Every structure is written in C-alpha cells, then in structure tokens.
Amino acid sequence: MLIALISDVHGNLEALETVLKRIRELKPDATICLGDVVGYGPDPNETTRICSQVADISVLGNHDYAIIRLWNNPKERRKILDRFNPIPRRAIQWTLNAVDEETVSILARTGLEIFWKDLHIVHASPGFPLDWTYIFTVDEARMFIPYVKGWAALVGHTHVPAIFTRTIRGLIHVKPRPSEDYTLSMDDIHILNPGGVGQPRDGDPRASLGVLKILPSKREALFRVERLEYPIDITAEKIRKAGLPEELATRLYIGR
Ligand code: ZN
C-alpha cells in the first residue's frame, strides 16, 4: 500500500500544485493531509478546497483550528490570538479576513486525531492533539512515543522532515535525506514527519512530500521524503500584494 503524506500547506497554492502533480504520478492508494492547510500563505480558500478533494484523510492543524475558533467566537478573538507570536498572529488575522464560509465549514468537519490501518494521524502531538507540542528532538519524541497507537504516528507541525524510531535498544532520530528510502520495522514504534509543503523550515526551500510504502507481508514499510522545486517568486509576490508580513515571503527562499 502506497500512501502520500502532505502537511503544512499553509495557503501556498504553487507549492501544493507542484506536490499534487508528483502525487498524480505516484498514484498512491491514499493521500493523507496532516493539517495546517491555512495560515501564512495567500491562498487559504484554494488550498483548503483542493486538499479536501485530494486527501482521503485529513486532520486539523493549529492554524486551521484557530480559524474555526476565531470565526465562531468573535468575543474571544483577543484571547485566542494572544497565544500566537506576532507574525503568525498577523497572518492568522489576515487569514480570518480572507477565508469564506465554505473554507470554514470544510475545516469544521475535519477531525483532530484519526486512527486508520494501524496508523496514528495527528498534526502535532500523538495522544494530545490540542497541545500542539513540537517534536523536534529525541527527548520530545520520548514523551509521546508511549501514546502512539499502532506502529507509527504521522505528524507535521515542525515543518521539518524526521523519523523517530523506538526499538528495543532505544530511541533514535534520523533526518531523512531527500529521495532516500528508509526501512521501518512494523515491530518498532515510529513518529514520521514528511516536512512542510508550503513553508519548509529545514533550510531546504523546496516543497516537501512524504511517501510511505507499507509491506504488510514483511512487517516492514519504506518511508521517503521527496523535495520539489516550485515557483517561489509567484507565492512571494502574492504574499507582498496581500499585505501579509514581508518575512513570510523572504523565509520561503531560505526554507526557515
Ligand atoms: Zn504549520
């Protein structure tokens, strides 16, 4: 079974279209969207609609969740926004003005945590979907490994591709090199992050796509991350024209 994994599209239509072109070539059995389809980028309605059509399974990210709450609780807007740092906060305010009812209703129908075919699907932290805790390090992974249901959790949120594996000997962290297949035993426990489609933060500005091939007869899976160049100039120009913070355009070029 072949599964395509996308995460953190963040309103970046050009990156999403590039990744979808590759997904069409791969012809996966399922496509999973790990959340944050909106926020930061200039095309939140388009990315939400496309992801809802393409993904067989989706979960909400913290930006998606914030938009639903802000939309439904106008009186609590200040309180909700105060939890974000200044730049994300400005981006979320911009996104709230840009989204339409259809986008909000698509997001409102999306769950926070899904268990499917022995996989644990959540945006940030397995078992604690509303904590939005980042898993960057082995120590952070160690906190959540005991709560992973099934043989692997699929997460996003950090915008950094990663493999965390707990074997009988201990917990290891692998930074997957692009286009290299990593063999995972289904007898171990893994936390897999495909990286970010629309705002990569690992120093590589190319859009990131995860590919998971499950080989049940061998009790093994192959996980790989592919990086795809997309026309950053177009997205950056849209960000500037929209009046979103300039930093959101410049960071796309450096992938941070
Ligand atoms: Zn994100």
Residues whose N, C-alpha, C, O or C-beta is under 5 A from the ligand:
A	BS01	ZN	D8 D36 H157
